[in-house]
Amino acid sequence: MASSPLLYRLDKALRNHPHLTRQNVFLERDRDQVVVRGTVRSFYQKQMIQETIRKIDGGAAIKNMIEVQ
């Protein structure tokens, strides 16, 4: 999954987050942005994923495509 150093750091931050499970969340790099896809159970989880990614350096824009089910 983590083909770049940035994606590796993002993946690690999400895996280590105490309130998130990463079963259905996928990261990819698209030019100058990070695309997050998948499904979560709540809007809170969707926001926590986005905010966790935002805290990681890299300067990439975030495209949050996560769906809440």
N, C-alpha and C positions, 0 to 999 in steps of 0.2 A: 504494500500500500504506500508506504512513505518513500517515495522516489526522490524527494529532495530534502535537504536539511530542515527547511521550514515545515514541510508536512510531517516530518518525523517529530519535531518539537511540538507541533499542534496535537498530533496523535497521542504523544506521551502525556501532555497536559490533560487531555480529555480522559485518557485511561486512568490517570491518577486522581481525578476529581472525585471527592467523596460522595457527591450527590448525583452522579451521572452514571448511567450504564450505556455502553457503546455498542450494543448488539446490532442495531440497525442504522448506524450513522457512518457515512463515508466521506472522506476528504479527497479533493483533487485540486490541482493547480490549473488554472486557465488564464494564460498570459500573466496579467498583473493582479489577478484576484484568486482568492481561495473559495472554492465552491463546496458547500456542505449539503449533502443529500441524505435522505433517509426518513425514518419515522420515529416519533417518540410519543409518550403517553400524555404529555401535558405541555401547555404553552410555557410554563415555568422551565421545563427541561430544555425546550427550544431556545429560550433566552439565555439560560445558563451556558449552553454550548456556545452560543454566539459571543457572550461576554468572556468566556474562557479563551476563545480564539483571539478576541480583540486584545487581550492582555499580552499576547506573545508578540515580540518584536518581529518585524519583517516588512512592514509598510504595505502589505497587500490589502486590497479591499475584500470584504466578505460578502459573498452571495449566499444567503441562507435559504436553501430550498427544502428545508426539513418540513415534513407534514406532521401535524398533530392528529393522532387517532384516538 
